[in-house]
């Protein structure tokens, strides 16, 4: 395989990695990473939202070093960055999940493995040599999920990430146009109009075939059938949606920290706390599910106002620069998850590309802190940024709703307190 140069001046931003990935990967694979649902309004809004938050630096402040260290769920991380679950990463690069996990471990950050990965969860944990989380879909049913939970615990995964925003896969129009459905039929006649995408990328095709070709999902082991074959997962997701009731048996089976991913409103954030989760991720699935919802950064203040400090709040969606991470932290997030940013790196150059993506975000994070006059993440707060006034309207609504609940419950509380008790009670 020809070595791709990912150091400056060839690669100085995540967008540079994206361009290289687009050149190297077949269109159907690149668009799987790059695309979103329907008109992709939310996909693009996620990134644009960071432009609406501006900085208020403190100048003439000496910051020779910056402390990026933090803890998430009691685990020390070198910086507030976690690699998000990205399914089918083995399509991007041979042994893709293992490669990405290894780069994360080397950088001192956590890696989250998707249920729909092409590599076994034990192999990924061994490759990471650092914190690993396991993202859970209920594909294959409860027994299949319980088996995966037990395997993840035995392999050393420290948190379970339960994704709640996929009752059905979003309408990803790029996938439809690229013939994903037809390609997965494995019927030559239906596949023929779309196979030229692969033939146009012979180096990728050679490495894909050498890695075993179209993989199965080794972490979805269906009783009596074995590992689930690679297929269009839309129908499988629809049959395996997660409900709030499911979190009870999942929590009982896991007995370690649980992260709920896909929270997008203050109401669901409170339900997440009530369900006993240890952390939540403000997420709209990178704009890949319901198009037209607000960007995650805009929803972050509402979620934080709803839950306070009762749960650790993380965020993903649209993060391409270290300055984006700083803005999320200033609003109140504990850490961020990135998916596309490292997936572009994986598709561009494998492990070196992932390492370069992490390095870009880290370097930019340090630079932003120094320019803000801030020596430590612990010093960040909202005084370093300006937030659009209309974003704060949701906070006022949350507070009004909370006051209304208190107002309704107070008379009942007083009645129960002042009501005469019957003898013997």
C-alpha positions in Angstrom: 0.0 0.0 0.0 1.3 3.4 -1.0 2.1 5.6 2.1 -0.1 8.7 2.4 1.6 11.8 3.7 -0.5 13.2 6.6 2.0 15.7 8.2 2.2 19.4 7.3 2.2 20.9 4.8 0.1 18.1 3.3 -2.4 17.9 6.2 -3.1 20.8 8.5 -6.8 20.3 9.2 -9.5 17.7 9.5 -10.8 18.9 6.1 -7.5 17.9 4.5 -8.0 14.4 5.8 -11.5 14.5 4.4 -10.2 15.3 1.0 -7.6 12.5 1.0 -10.2 10.0 2.2 -12.5 11.1 -0.6 -9.7 10.4 -3.1 -8.8 7.0 -1.7 -12.2 5.5 -0.9 -15.0 4.3 -3.3 -17.8 6.8 -3.5 -20.2 4.5 -1.6 -17.8 4.1 1.3 -16.8 7.8 1.5 -20.5 8.9 1.4 -21.3 6.5 4.2 -18.9 8.4 6.3 -19.6 11.9 5.0 -23.4 11.8 4.4 -26.4 12.5 6.5 -30.2 12.0 6.5 -32.6 13.5 3.9 -31.5 17.1 2.9 -28.6 17.0 5.4 -29.8 20.1 7.1 -28.9 18.9 10.6 -25.6 17.5 9.3 -24.4 20.9 8.2 -26.1 22.8 11.1 -24.0 20.8 13.6 -20.8 22.4 12.3 -22.2 25.8 11.6 -23.5 26.1 15.2 -19.9 26.5 16.4 -19.6 29.7 14.3 -22.5 31.3 16.3 -20.5 31.0 19.5 -17.7 33.6 19.7 -14.8 33.9 22.1 -14.0 36.6 24.8 -10.3 36.2 25.3 -8.3 37.5 28.3 -5.2 39.0 26.9 -1.7 39.7 28.4 -2.0 36.4 30.4 1.0 34.2 30.5 0.1 30.6 29.6 3.4 28.7 28.9 1.7 25.4 29.4 -1.9 24.2 29.3 -3.3 21.3 31.3 -5.7 19.3 29.1 -6.1 16.3 31.5 -9.6 15.4 32.7 -11.6 12.5 34.0 -14.8 11.0 32.5 -16.7 8.4 34.5 -13.7 8.2 36.8 -11.2 7.4 34.0 -8.3 9.7 33.4 -7.9 11.0 29.9 -5.1 13.1 28.4 -7.6 15.5 27.0 -11.4 15.8 26.9 -11.8 13.8 23.7 -13.3 10.4 23.0 -13.6 8.6 19.7 -17.2 7.9 19.0 -18.7 4.6 17.7 -18.5 4.4 14.0 -19.9 1.3 12.5 -18.3 -0.7 9.6 -14.9 1.0 10.1 -13.3 -2.1 8.6 -14.6 -0.9 5.2 -12.5 2.3 5.5 -9.2 0.5 6.3 -8.1 -3.1 7.0 -8.9 -4.0 10.7 -10.2 -0.5 11.0 -11.6 -0.7 14.5 -8.4 -2.1 15.9 -6.4 0.5 14.1 -8.5 3.4 15.4 -8.5 1.9 19.0 -4.7 1.6 18.9 -4.3 5.2 18.0 -6.7 6.3 20.7 -4.9 4.3 23.3 -1.5 5.7 22.2 -3.0 9.3 22.6 -4.3 8.5 26.1 -8.0 8.9 25.2 -10.9 6.5 25.1 -12.3 4.6 22.1 -15.9 3.6 21.7 -16.6 0.4 19.7 -19.8 0.1 17.7 -21.9 -3.0 17.9 -21.8 -3.0 14.1 -18.1 -3.3 13.9 -16.1 -5.6 11.6 -13.6 -6.6 14.4 -14.3 -8.7 17.4 -14.6 -6.7 20.6 -11.9 -8.7 22.3 -9.4 -8.0 19.5 -10.2 -4.2 19.7 -9.7 -4.1 23.5 -6.4 -5.8 23.1 -5.3 -3.4 20.4 -6.3 -0.3 22.3 -4.1 -0.6 25.4 -6.2 2.2 26.8 -9.8 3.0 27.9 -12.5 1.3 25.7 -16.3 1.7 25.8 -18.8 -0.6 24.1 -21.7 0.9 22.2 -24.8 -1.3 22.4 -27.6 -1.9 19.9 -30.2 -4.6 20.7 -29.8 -6.1 17.2 -30.3 -9.9 17.4 -32.5 -9.6 20.5 -32.1 -9.5 24.2 -30.1 -12.8 24.5 -27.7 -11.6 21.8 -27.2 -8.3 23.7 -26.7 -10.0 27.0 -24.0 -12.2 25.5 -22.2 -9.1 24.0 -22.5 -7.3 27.4 -20.8 -10.3 29.2 -18.1 -10.4 26.5 -17.4 -6.7 26.9 -17.1 -6.9 30.6 -14.7 -9.9 30.4 -12.6 -8.0 27.8 -12.2 -5.0 30.0 -14.6 -2.4 28.6 -15.2 0.2 31.2 -18.5 1.8 30.1 -21.5 0.7 28.1 -22.9 3.3 25.6 -26.6 2.8 24.9 -27.8 4.6 21.8 -31.5 5.6 22.0 -32.1 7.5 18.7 -32.3 4.7 16.2 -35.8 3.2 16.2 -35.2 3.0 12.5 -32.3 4.1 10.3 -32.6 7.6 8.9 -33.1 8.1 5.1 -29.6 8.6 3.9 -30.1 9.5 0.3 -26.5 9.2 -0.7 -26.5 5.5 0.3 -29.6 5.0 -1.9 -28.1 6.7 -4.9 -24.9 4.7 -4.5 -26.7 1.4 -4.6 -26.1 0.2 -1.1 -29.2 -1.9 -1.1 -28.4 -3.4 -4.5 -24.8 -4.1 -3.6 -25.8 -6.0 -0.4 -28.1 -8.3 -2.3 -25.0 -10.1 -3.7 -26.9 -10.6 -6.9 -24.7 -9.8 -9.9 -27.4 -8.3 -12.0 -28.5 -5.9 -9.4 -25.0 -5.1 -8.3 -23.6 -4.5 -11.8 -24.5 -0.8 -12.2 -22.7 0.1 -9.0 -19.6 -2.0 -8.9 -17.6 0.5 -11.0 -17.2 2.5 -7.8 -14.9 -0.2 -6.4 -13.1 -0.8 -9.7 -12.2 2.9 -9.8 -10.2 2.5 -6.5 -8.0 -0.5 -7.2 -5.6 0.0 -4.2 -8.5 0.2 -1.8 -10.1 -2.8 -3.5 -6.9 -4.8 -3.2 -6.6 -4.1 0.6 -10.3 -4.7 1.1 -10.1 -8.2 -0.5 -6.8 -9.0 1.4 -8.7 -8.1 4.6 -11.3 -10.7 3.9 -13.8 -8.7 1.8 -17.3 -8.0 3.0 -17.2 -8.9 6.7 -19.7 -10.2 9.2 -20.6 -8.5 12.5 -18.6 -10.6 15.0 -20.2 -8.9 18.0 -23.7 -9.7 17.0 -23.8 -13.5 17.5 -27.3 -14.8 17.0 -28.1 -18.0 18.9 -28.1 -20.9 16.5 -26.9 -18.9 13.6 -23.6 -17.4 14.5 -22.2 -13.9 13.6 -24.7 -11.7 11.7 -23.8 -11.3 8.0 -23.2 -7.8 6.7 -26.5 -6.4 5.5 -28.7 -3.3 5.4 -29.2 -2.8 9.1 -32.3 -0.5 8.8 -34.7 -3.4 9.3 -32.6 -4.8 12.1 -32.6 -1.5 13.9 -36.3 -1.1 13.6 -36.8 -4.5 15.3 -34.4 -3.7 18.1 -35.2 -0.2 19.3 -34.2 0.7 22.9 -36.9 1.8 25.3 -36.5 3.4 28.7 -37.7 0.1 30.2 -34.8 -1.7 28.5 -32.3 0.4 30.4 -33.4 -1.4 33.6 -32.3 -4.9 32.5 -29.3 -3.5 30.7 -28.2 -1.7 33.9 -28.7 -4.9 35.9 -26.7 -6.9 33.4 -23.8 -4.5 33.2 -23.2 -3.1 36.7 -20.7 -0.6 35.4 -21.0 2.9 34.2 -23.7 3.4 31.5 -23.7 6.3 29.0 -27.0 7.1 27.1 -26.2 8.5 23.7 -28.8 10.3 21.6 -30.3 12.7 24.2 -31.6 15.9 22.5 -33.9 17.6 24.9 -34.1 18.6 28.5 -37.0 16.2 29.1 -35.0 13.2 27.8 -32.0 14.3 29.8 -34.1 14.1 33.0 -35.4 10.7 32.0 -31.8 9.6 31.5 -31.0 10.7 35.1 -34.1 8.9 36.4 -33.0 5.7 34.5 -29.8 5.6 36.5 -27.3 6.4 33.8 -23.9 7.8 34.7 -23.4 10.0 31.7 -25.3 11.2 28.6 -24.3 12.4 25.2 -26.1 15.3 23.6 -26.3 13.9 20.1 -28.4 13.8 16.9 -26.4 10.9 15.5 -24.3 13.3 13.4 -27.3 14.4 11.4 -27.8 10.8 10.2 -31.2 10.1 11.8 -34.0 12.8 12.0 -33.2 15.7 9.7 -34.3 19.2 10.8 -33.5 18.9 14.5 -31.5 21.6 16.1 -27.7 21.3 16.2 -26.3 19.6 19.3 -24.3 22.6 20.5 -27.5 24.7 20.6 -29.3 22.0 22.7 -26.4 21.7 25.2 -27.5 24.7 27.4 -31.1 23.3 27.7 -29.8 19.8 28.7 -27.4 21.2 31.2 -30.1 23.4 32.7 -32.3 20.3 33.1 -29.9 18.0 34.8 -27.4 20.3 36.6 -24.5 18.3 38.1 -26.5 15.1 38.6 -24.9 13.4 35.6 -21.8 13.9 33.4 -22.8 15.6 30.1 -20.9 14.9 26.9 -21.6 16.1 23.4 -20.9 15.1 19.8 -21.8 16.5 16.3 -19.9 18.8 14.0 -16.6 19.0 15.9 -13.8 19.6 13.4 -11.4 21.9 15.4 -9.9 22.2 18.9 -11.7 25.5 19.2 -15.0 23.7 18.8 -14.1 21.5 21.8 -13.3 24.6 23.8 -16.7 26.1 23.0 -18.5 23.0 24.1 -16.5 22.9 27.4 -17.2 26.6 28.1 -20.9 26.0 27.8 -20.6 23.1 30.3 -19.8 19.8 28.6 -17.4 17.5 30.4 -15.9 16.1 27.2 -16.7 15.6 23.5 -17.0 12.7 21.2 -15.8 12.8 17.6 -16.8 10.5 14.8 -16.3 11.8 11.3 -13.1 13.7 12.3 -11.2 10.5 13.0 -13.1 8.4 10.4 -11.8 10.7 7.7 -8.3 10.1 9.0 -8.9 6.3 9.1 -10.1 6.4 5.5 -7.2 8.5 4.4 -4.3 6.7 6.0 -5.3 4.2 8.5 -3.7 4.5 12.0 -1.5 7.4 10.9 -4.5 9.3 9.7 -6.4 8.7 13.0 -3.3 9.7 15.0 -3.0 12.8 12.9 -6.7 13.7 13.4 -6.2 13.5 17.2 -3.0 15.5 17.0 -4.7 18.3 15.0 -7.5 18.5 17.5 -5.1 18.5 20.5 -2.7 21.1 19.0 -5.6 23.4 18.1 -7.1 22.9 21.6 -3.8 24.0 23.3 -3.5 27.0 20.9 -7.0 28.1 21.6 -6.5 27.9 25.4 -3.4 30.0 25.2 -5.0 32.6 23.0 -7.9 32.8 25.5 -5.4 33.3 28.3 -6.5 30.1 30.0 -3.9 27.6 31.4 -6.3 24.8 32.4 -9.5 23.2 31.3 -10.7 23.7 34.9 -10.7 27.5 34.3 -13.1 27.4 31.3 -16.6 28.8 31.8 -19.1 30.8 30.0 -17.3 34.1 30.6 -14.9 33.1 27.8 -17.7 33.0 25.2 -20.7 34.8 23.9 -23.8 32.7 23.2 -26.6 33.9 20.9 -29.5 35.2 23.1 -32.1 33.0 21.5 -30.1 29.9 22.6 -30.8 30.9 26.2 -34.5 31.0 25.7 -34.6 27.2 26.1 -32.9 27.6 29.5 -35.7 30.0 30.6 -38.3 27.5 29.4 -36.6 24.7 31.4 -36.5 26.9 34.5 -40.2 27.9 34.1 -41.2 24.3 33.7 -39.2 23.3 36.8 -40.9 26.1 38.8 -44.3 25.0 37.5 -43.6 21.5 38.7 -42.5 22.7 42.1 -45.6 25.0 42.3 -47.9 22.1 41.5 -46.3 19.8 44.0 -46.1 22.3 46.9 -49.8 22.3 47.7 -49.8 18.4 47.7 -46.8 18.5 50.0 -48.4 20.9 52.4 -51.7 18.9 52.3 -49.9 15.7 53.2 -47.9 17.4 55.9 -50.8 19.2 57.6 -53.5 16.5 57.1 -54.4 15.0 60.5 -53.2 11.4 60.8 -55.6 8.6 61.7 -55.0 6.8 64.9 -52.6 3.9 64.6 -51.0 5.3 61.4 
